Amino acid sequence: MGATSWSSRRARKWSLTSRARSYKQLPRNLYQIQTKFRDERRPRFGLMRGREFIMKDAYSFDRDQAGAKASYQAMAQAYRRIFDRFGLRYRAVAADSGAIGGDLSEEFQVIAATGEDAIVYCPASDYAANMEKAEALAPAGPRPAAAAPMTRTPTPGKATCADVAELLGVPLQTTVKSLVLATDETNEAGEIARSQVWLLLLRGDHDMNEIKVSKVPGLDKGFRFATVAEIEAHFGAKPGYLGPIGLRKPVKVVADREVALMADWICGANEEDFHITGVNWGRDLPEPDTVADLRNVVAGDPSPDGKGALAIERGIEVGHVFYLGTKYSKAMNATFLGEDGKPAFFEMGCYGIGITRLPAAAIEQNHDERGIIWPDAIAPFTVVICPIGMDRSEEVRAVAEKLHGELLASGIDVILDDRGERPGAMFADWELIGVPHRITIGDKGLKEGQVEYLHRRDAGATKVGVAEILAHVKERVAA
């Protein structure tokens, strides 16, 4: 969920510092609801991620960390109440703050199979995080003892871990993949003065997590994937057969936590069509320079809180909250006079809700083959009255108009379909639009003193007495 622009933050700073000059005027929360534009050549996910969208942005300003974190929690709880009111199934997940910064961040993800984000959670506990942030429980040692000799093994034409494992008839988990990165140091003129090549080692069935890699000391100032020329200069081979043994030039070796505890593993031999089997730390190569969590978690990994296994589902991000600390107030020299009479920097929080994304996410979560099924709180109308033959029956017209007035007087958003359409066409229209509650009134039912009620999710209609229908609808809407 994007934040406002730098110029918008400067406007907030001017607005706040002109109003809040003293700690006595804090805390403050400034917000806006505004149309924004996303500069993408080809928008993705249809209405979910269009070029033009509406967002609610807010910033909190406090005198100290305790106040700022209280403001953060108050906003996070307000978001939960909003999404609960909307009837959405969602998860609040720990997230990486990314370029916005700060050390506390949560995303609000609406659960949907078509979601663009992967959400990691533990069904047996409260742990939840997005894929960028999610961790598994650190593997337990000790490392098994070496049991196999190191052997140069032919693997003709097999350049991936999966192909090598299949050829050798071993589990994919016994292979190690090599990813080569580089970092650059520049001179005063901005030219590259020196480059350092890094070798990352991950288990063959795991994928690199770039956010986690960007937090490894030495890679935290920025990195890139090494060029083919750099790879050949250091390894003497092309990608597909790389490994940490027999290097031509030294590299920094970073092993994932899982790889650091492996024994008798398989890696590239730095020679085309060959891999090395039975590789062991300490015996065949030095211990890695760094051991870190480098990978995306997978379903079934142990939860970091030790309370079960992780599961993964898809989600649509509809809100995000950040605790920023003093990152931006220091950058903009935004201060207030503290209780001691000295200038102090504002402790800030940043909060966003994708307003146009909310109904799109609700549709992804609430639909069937006939159309939309709106949650009551955001439906265009809560109730639709479908009178059959209203233009031919005064009794149908009278009952329909009376019920319409009673529902309006009860504060229920209702529409009366007086178009005179055939029942099938009328029902199909309202099922497509997605109004959640439908009342059907016809001569045949009125002769028995009844009308029909149907919720959009019900398998069939329920007959309700004319005298009881108002109370019945009010009960269903309140449920």
Secondary structure, 3 states (H helix, E strand, C coil): CCCCCHHHHHHHHHHHHCCCCEHHHCCEEEEEEEEEECCCCCCCCHHHHCCEEEEEEEEEEECCHHHHHHHHHHHHHHHHHHHHHCCCCEEEEECCCHHHCCCEEEEEEEECCCCCEEEEECCCCCCEEECCCCCCCCCCCCCCCCCCCCEEEECCCCCCHHHHHHHHCCCHHHEEEEEEEEEEEECCCCCEEEEEEEEEEEECCCCECHHHHCCCCCCCCCCEECCHHHHHHHHCCCCCCCCCCCCCCCCEEEEEHHHHCCCCEEEECCCCCEEEEEECECCCECCCCEEECCECCCCCCECCCCCCECEEEEEEEEEEEEEEECHHHHHCCCEEECCCCCEEECEEEEEEEECCHHHHHHHHHCEECCEECCCHHHCCCCEEEEECCCCCCHHHHHHHHHHHHHHHHCCCCEEECCCCCCHHHHHHHHHHHCCCEEEEECHHHHHCCEEEEEECCCCCCEEEECCCHHHHHHHHHHC
